[in-house]
Amino acid sequence: MRKKLLTGAVIGVGLTLLLAGPALGQEEVVEEVVAEPLTAEAVQVVLDNIWILIAAVLVIFMQAGFALVEAGLTRAKSVANIMMKNMMDFCVGVLAFAAFGYAIAYGTGNDFFGTNGWFIGSDIADNYLAESSLTNMTFFIFQVAFAATAATIVSGAMAERTKFKSYMVYSFFLTALVYPVIVHWTWGGGWLLQLDTPYIDFAGSGIVHMTGGVAALVGCAFLGPRLGKYGPDGKPRAIPGHSIPFAVIGVFILLIGWFGFNPGSWLAADATVVPAVAVTTVLAAAAGGVAAMFLIWAISGKPDVAMAGNGVLAGLVGITAGTAHVNNIGAVIIGLLAGMIVVGAVLFFDRVRIDDPVGAVSVHGVCGMFGVLAVGLFATTEGSPLGADSVDGLFYGGGAGQLVTQLIGIGAIAGFVAIAMAIIFGGIKMIMGLRVSEEEELEGLDVHEHGYPGYSDDVTTSMADLVTSSSGSPVKV
């Protein structure tokens, strides 16, 4: 199914990497590699593992992108809190997924959850990875990066009003239990993958992004809007973020990380599929940014920077499920539609009093659902990265079968996550409280939750206070 790398390039790169072979923990492979004659198959194993480790690092780097987007689109008085939540999403997520989530997601058990392979047990390699060139450690690093990403999506939606200790409890349960169950249903070989027409979600529009987006929606509903978000007439008020540069840099970091997220999901160093997936990914991202910019420009009279950035992310989320199953034209169309959808979704949730400061519910939840649906519409065996190994969606003569399966997947994932997160957030709210006090919210979470502000006085003092004339009088700048 895969077209392997050109033999000359494989041997050249492989010889350099073989020195690190023992670290892979595959003694048999190492023995084969160092033996004469050197085989292309043995080198391919090394390259597959190295590429997936690099892809995992790119996905982990997305945590920095999320942190900057969320910090930029919220107020300065809670910037340290935003950064801390993103950092702990990763730290707590890694430990929770290592101990419990990885086994539930990929261990054998039944069609709904795994029951072995706890604490990164070798059972995962013996079962799930039996026909793969990846080692258990390589596969875990890649998968734990995805789990932490799903958790971080919720951070921005619940920004500026959530107790930090309560958020930590949420983060643990999402990565230890809720997200892994969804993974087992799909990538782990569970019931959604066993339908007569199997569910398709190549890199996780539904599995990762819709899961995070639905969890964010439930969290926002339990919290309620920020103080001052809605006026006496019930109309939403704009609460500008404190740093558009942060937000834009975060968008570009996320775009870079997505080249690990989507191309890495092929789980092999393949000279045909990996670059083609990268192309559909970047086309959708660009189209999403352009579509969102023009639509919000037409609605508001201004090309809003934050909305354009969310358009880029919407295009990325929208293409993630079908990135290997659609052709380049399909990728552009999906990106354009996702960019327009996110604008409408942000405006809609504002009107119905779901206060989502960064648009996470719209970008990841709504566009994640659209991305899953798009597979049933735009998938094709002609011109897609997978070619004949893909399927034909409704618009390419394949009928409605795949679309129906995708709808079943959306209903199952969204329903399970909504119920599970309602129980989790409800329990947290009842036992330890979910929202900070009014005083803490008004003054900002940084000092109250973490002991000091995110920015020191010399940064936040205005230039007019710093620049004086020779007589000591303030000078306008």
Helices and strands as residue ranges (DSSP letters): H 7-17, G 18-24, H 27-34, H 40-72, G 76-78, H 79-96, I 97-101, H 102-106, H 123-127, H 136-157, H 164-173, I 174-178, H 179-185, G 191-194, I 205-210, H 211-223, H 244-261, G 263-266, H 273-300, H 305-320, H 328-351, H 360-360, I 361-366, H 367-378, G 387-389, G 394-396, H 401-431, H 438-443, H 445-450, H 457-460, H 463-466
